[in-house]
Amino acid sequence: MKKLGCLVPLVIPVVILFMLVVGVIIAVTGSNGTTGSGSSGEVEGEYTFNAMNQAVERYRIYFEKYANENGIGEYVDILMAMTMQETGGRLADVMQSSESLGLPVNTITDPEESIKQGVSYFANVLEQADGKIKLALQAYNMGNGFIDYAKKHNNGEYSRALAFEFGEVMASRLGWSNYGDENYVDHVMRFLDKKEAVVSGNGQWSLPLKNIRINSEFGPRRHPVTGELNKFHGGLDFGCTPADSIMSVANGEVVEAVHSNIGYGNYVTVKHGSNEYSRYAHMSSISVSNGDVVNQGETLGKCGTTGTSTGTHLHLEHITQLGQPHNEKSNPRNILGLEAK
């Protein structure tokens, strides 16, 4: 969930110093000012949990119970996706809720109590965020102060750039190397699919999935597993489920069909020309072999979460040579014909 101190609001340095000395993190509700209704595209209940993780799924009854008690019953899948990012269901404080009570990390030792508190806190930040899901998610990680900051500096709207800006402001103010997870929204969204959401492209390559949603962009980001800052992400991540087939984006020849439990996990690389390749990573299974000739739209394998991965998704790369450094790869958005972000 929150990095140490990510719930500390924007208060004077003396108070911050006192809280650090006593080891207590105080959660303070942001202002009640509003700037309008939820942003376009953020419809209640439009997301569905895709992670297929039994460690989190076993608690669904508690998520449903406390979501309903807090009047946010339609957000159960989002709450479960948050829990996947927080702990994957592996710790007793499954939603990392202790800090929202002003307690040290992992003080809560009862999973139900963690969910009860975590759901209550999310309901609070969701109300403060005027129902804007992404704004509320980032505030769950960084504290209600992020909502106030968004209202002051970005008309009450979330943006990834704003999260980085707020993180830098708070890290500087606290004298820390970093503050919270600026990519928290993207990290949670990788465990969700939009209901009836279909992305279409009009580029040279066809889409690698029948129904897709981009959940992590090309370029610098905080590494979702190691936490490393400004780690270059050399591809696009698409949300998918283990039932989804991964399809070749163009005609070509399979030059790599690798089974692995590290890095890319199970992945396939298809050569489309003398200096053009597509790579598909983290698959649960591979249905082609080296040397196979494949057609555009032909199945290469199934969506998965093998290798260094925090949830089921497809990592797609556009490269010009094997072994190419990540920062020299091309953004697949361009050749797929997807609107630039």
C-alpha positions in Angstrom: 0.0 0.0 0.0 1.5 3.3 1.2 5.2 3.9 1.6 6.1 4.9 5.1 4.5 8.2 5.7 2.4 8.3 2.5 -0.6 9.3 4.6 1.0 12.3 6.1 -0.9 15.4 4.9 0.7 18.7 4.0 1.5 20.0 7.5 4.3 22.1 9.1 7.7 20.5 9.4 7.6 20.5 13.2 4.6 18.3 13.3 6.1 16.0 10.7 9.2 15.6 12.7 7.2 14.8 15.8 5.3 12.1 14.0 8.5 10.5 12.6 10.0 10.4 16.1 7.1 8.6 17.7 6.6 6.4 14.6 3.0 7.3 14.1 1.5 8.2 10.8 -1.6 10.2 11.0 -4.3 9.9 8.3 -6.1 13.2 7.9 -9.2 13.7 5.7 -8.7 16.2 2.9 -11.0 19.2 2.3 -14.6 18.8 1.4 -14.4 21.1 -1.6 -15.7 19.7 -4.8 -14.9 20.4 -8.4 -17.6 18.5 -10.2 -18.7 15.0 -11.0 -16.4 12.0 -11.9 -14.2 12.4 -14.9 -15.3 11.0 -18.3 -14.8 7.2 -18.7 -14.8 6.4 -14.9 -18.1 4.7 -14.6 -19.0 2.9 -11.4 -18.5 -0.8 -11.6 -17.0 -0.8 -15.1 -14.0 -2.8 -14.1 -13.7 -6.5 -13.4 -10.9 -8.3 -11.5 -8.8 -10.5 -13.8 -6.0 -11.7 -11.5 -7.3 -15.3 -10.8 -5.4 -15.2 -7.5 -6.9 -17.6 -4.9 -5.0 -15.9 -2.0 -7.1 -12.8 -2.7 -10.2 -14.5 -4.1 -10.8 -16.4 -0.8 -11.6 -13.0 0.9 -14.2 -12.0 -1.6 -17.0 -12.5 0.9 -15.3 -9.9 3.2 -14.8 -7.4 0.3 -18.5 -7.7 -0.6 -19.6 -7.4 3.0 -17.7 -4.2 3.8 -18.1 -2.7 0.4 -21.8 -3.0 0.8 -21.7 -1.6 4.4 -19.8 1.5 3.1 -22.1 2.0 0.1 -19.6 1.1 -2.5 -20.7 -2.5 -3.4 -19.9 -1.9 -7.1 -16.2 -1.4 -6.3 -15.5 -5.0 -5.0 -13.3 -5.9 -8.0 -11.4 -2.7 -7.7 -10.8 -3.3 -4.0 -9.5 -6.8 -4.8 -7.2 -5.4 -7.5 -5.8 -3.0 -4.9 -5.2 -5.9 -2.6 -3.3 -7.7 -5.3 -1.0 -4.7 -5.6 -0.7 -4.3 -1.9 0.2 -7.9 -0.8 -1.2 -10.4 -3.3 -3.1 -11.8 -0.3 0.2 -13.1 1.3 0.2 -11.0 4.5 -2.3 -10.8 7.3 -2.7 -7.0 6.7 -3.9 -7.8 3.2 -4.9 -4.3 2.3 -1.9 -2.7 4.2 -4.5 -0.7 6.2 -2.6 -0.2 9.4 -1.2 3.2 8.3 -4.7 4.6 7.6 -5.3 4.2 11.3 -2.1 5.9 12.2 -0.4 2.6 13.1 3.0 1.1 12.0 2.9 -1.1 8.9 1.4 -4.5 9.4 0.1 -3.8 12.9 -3.3 -5.4 11.8 -3.0 -9.2 12.0 -6.5 -10.2 11.1 -7.2 -10.2 7.3 -10.9 -9.4 7.8 -10.0 -6.4 10.0 -7.6 -5.2 7.4 -10.3 -5.4 4.7 -12.8 -3.7 6.9 -10.5 -0.8 7.5 -9.1 -0.7 4.0 -12.6 -0.6 2.4 -13.7 2.1 4.9 -10.7 4.2 4.1 -11.1 3.8 0.3 -14.8 4.8 0.6 -13.6 7.9 2.4 -11.0 8.9 -0.3 -13.5 8.0 -3.0 -16.0 10.5 -1.6 -13.3 13.1 -1.2 -12.3 12.5 -4.8 -15.9 13.1 -6.0 -16.1 9.5 -7.2 -13.1 9.7 -9.5 -11.6 6.2 -9.4 -8.0 7.0 -10.4 -7.8 10.0 -8.1 -9.1 7.9 -5.2 -6.7 5.1 -5.9 -3.7 7.4 -5.9 -4.9 9.0 -2.7 -5.3 5.6 -1.1 -1.5 5.2 -1.7 -0.4 8.8 -1.1 -3.0 10.1 1.4 -5.9 12.5 1.1 -3.4 15.3 0.7 -3.0 14.2 -2.9 -6.7 15.0 -3.5 -6.2 18.5 -2.2 -3.1 18.9 -4.3 -5.1 17.8 -7.4 -7.9 20.2 -6.7 -5.4 23.1 -6.3 -3.1 22.3 -9.2 -5.1 20.2 -11.8 -8.8 21.1 -11.4 -9.4 18.1 -9.2 -8.3 15.6 -11.9 -5.8 12.7 -11.6 -2.7 12.4 -13.8 0.4 10.3 -13.6 2.5 13.5 -14.0 0.7 15.1 -11.0 1.4 12.0 -8.9 5.1 12.3 -9.6 5.0 16.0 -8.9 3.2 15.5 -5.6 5.6 12.7 -4.7 8.6 14.9 -5.3 7.1 17.7 -3.2 6.4 15.4 -0.3 9.8 13.6 -0.5 11.6 17.0 -0.5 9.5 18.2 2.4 10.1 15.1 4.5 13.7 14.7 3.5 13.1 11.2 2.0 14.4 9.7 -1.2 10.9 9.0 -2.5 7.3 9.2 -1.3 4.6 6.7 -2.1 4.1 4.9 -5.5 3.6 7.4 -8.2 2.5 4.6 -10.6 0.1 3.1 -8.1 -2.9 3.6 -10.5 -1.2 1.7 -13.3 -0.1 -1.0 -11.0 -3.6 -1.6 -9.7 -5.2 -1.3 -13.1 -3.1 -4.2 -14.4 -5.3 -6.5 -12.3 -8.5 -5.1 -13.9 -10.3 -5.3 -17.2 -12.8 -2.8 -18.4 -16.2 -4.4 -19.0 -17.0 -4.3 -22.7 -14.0 -2.2 -23.4 -12.4 -2.8 -26.8 -9.4 -0.9 -28.0 -9.0 -0.8 -31.8 -6.1 0.2 -33.9 -5.5 1.2 -37.5 -1.8 0.6 -38.0 0.5 -1.7 -39.9 0.2 -4.3 -37.1 -3.1 -5.8 -36.0 -3.9 -6.0 -32.3 -2.5 -9.0 -30.3 -5.7 -9.6 -28.4 -9.3 -9.7 -29.3 -10.3 -7.3 -26.5 -7.6 -5.2 -24.8 -6.9 -2.4 -22.4 -3.5 -0.8 -22.0 -2.5 -0.9 -18.4 1.2 0.2 -18.5 2.7 2.5 -21.0 6.0 2.5 -22.9 8.8 4.5 -21.3 10.3 5.3 -17.9 8.3 4.1 -14.9 8.8 2.7 -11.4 9.4 -1.0 -11.7 6.3 -2.8 -10.4 8.3 -5.6 -8.8 11.6 -4.0 -7.7 10.3 -0.5 -7.1 13.3 0.9 -9.0 12.6 4.5 -10.2 12.7 5.5 -13.8 13.2 2.0 -15.0 12.7 2.0 -18.8 9.7 -0.1 -19.9 10.4 -1.2 -23.4 6.9 -2.2 -24.4 3.2 -1.9 -23.8 1.3 -4.0 -21.3 -2.2 -5.1 -22.2 -4.7 -6.4 -19.7 -5.9 -10.0 -20.4 -6.9 -13.2 -18.7 -5.6 -16.8 -18.9 -8.4 -17.6 -21.2 -7.2 -15.1 -23.8 -5.2 -16.1 -26.9 -2.2 -14.0 -27.8 -2.1 -13.4 -31.6 0.7 -12.5 -34.0 0.4 -8.9 -35.1 1.7 -9.6 -38.6 2.9 -12.4 -40.9 6.3 -13.7 -40.0 8.6 -16.4 -38.7 9.0 -17.4 -35.0 12.7 -16.8 -34.1 12.3 -17.3 -30.3 9.9 -19.5 -28.4 11.3 -19.5 -24.9 10.0 -21.2 -21.7 11.3 -19.5 -18.6 10.3 -18.5 -15.1 12.4 -15.3 -14.9 12.4 -12.0 -16.8 10.0 -12.3 -19.8 8.8 -15.6 -18.5 7.4 -17.7 -21.4 7.8 -15.5 -24.5 7.7 -15.6 -28.3 9.5 -13.3 -30.8 8.3 -13.1 -34.4 10.4 -11.7 -37.2 8.4 -9.7 -39.8 11.3 -8.3 -41.9 15.0 -7.8 -42.0 14.8 -5.3 -39.1 11.4 -5.7 -37.5 10.3 -8.0 -34.7 7.4 -8.3 -32.3 7.9 -9.9 -28.9 5.1 -11.3 -26.6 6.0 -11.9 -23.0 4.7 -13.5 -19.7 2.5 -16.1 -21.5 1.1 -19.0 -19.6 1.7 -21.3 -22.5 3.2 -21.2 -26.0 1.7 -22.9 -29.0 4.4 -22.3 -31.6 8.0 -23.4 -32.0 11.2 -21.8 -33.5 11.1 -21.7 -37.3 7.3 -21.8 -37.5 5.8 -19.5 -40.1 2.8 -17.7 -38.7 0.1 -15.5 -40.2 -1.3 -12.3 -38.8 -3.9 -13.2 -36.2 -2.6 -16.7 -35.6 -2.5 -17.8 -32.0 1.0 -17.9 -30.4 0.0 -18.8 -26.9 -2.2 -17.8 -23.9 -2.0 -14.8 -21.7 -0.3 -15.4 -18.4 1.9 -14.0 -15.6 5.1 -16.0 -15.9 8.6 -14.5 -15.2 8.9 -11.2 -13.5 5.3 -10.2 -13.4 2.7 -9.0 -10.9 -0.4 -10.1 -12.7 -1.8 -11.6 -15.9 -1.0 -9.4 -18.8 0.7 -9.3 -22.2 3.9 -7.4 -22.6 4.3 -6.5 -26.3 7.5 -5.1 -27.8 8.4 -3.6 -31.2 12.2 -4.1 -31.8 14.5 -3.8 -34.7 17.1 -6.3 -33.6 17.4 -9.1 -31.1 19.2 -8.1 -27.9 18.2 -4.4 -28.4 18.4 -2.2 -25.2 15.0 -1.3 -23.8 15.5 2.4 -24.4 16.2 1.9 -28.1 13.0 0.0 -28.7 10.0 1.6 -30.4 6.7 2.4 -28.8 4.3 -0.3 -30.1 1.5 2.3 -30.0 2.8 3.8 -33.3 2.8 0.7 -35.4 -0.4 -0.6 -33.9 -2.0 2.7 -34.9 -3.2 3.5 -31.3 -3.7 7.1 -30.3 -0.6 8.4 -28.6 -1.1 9.1 -24.9 
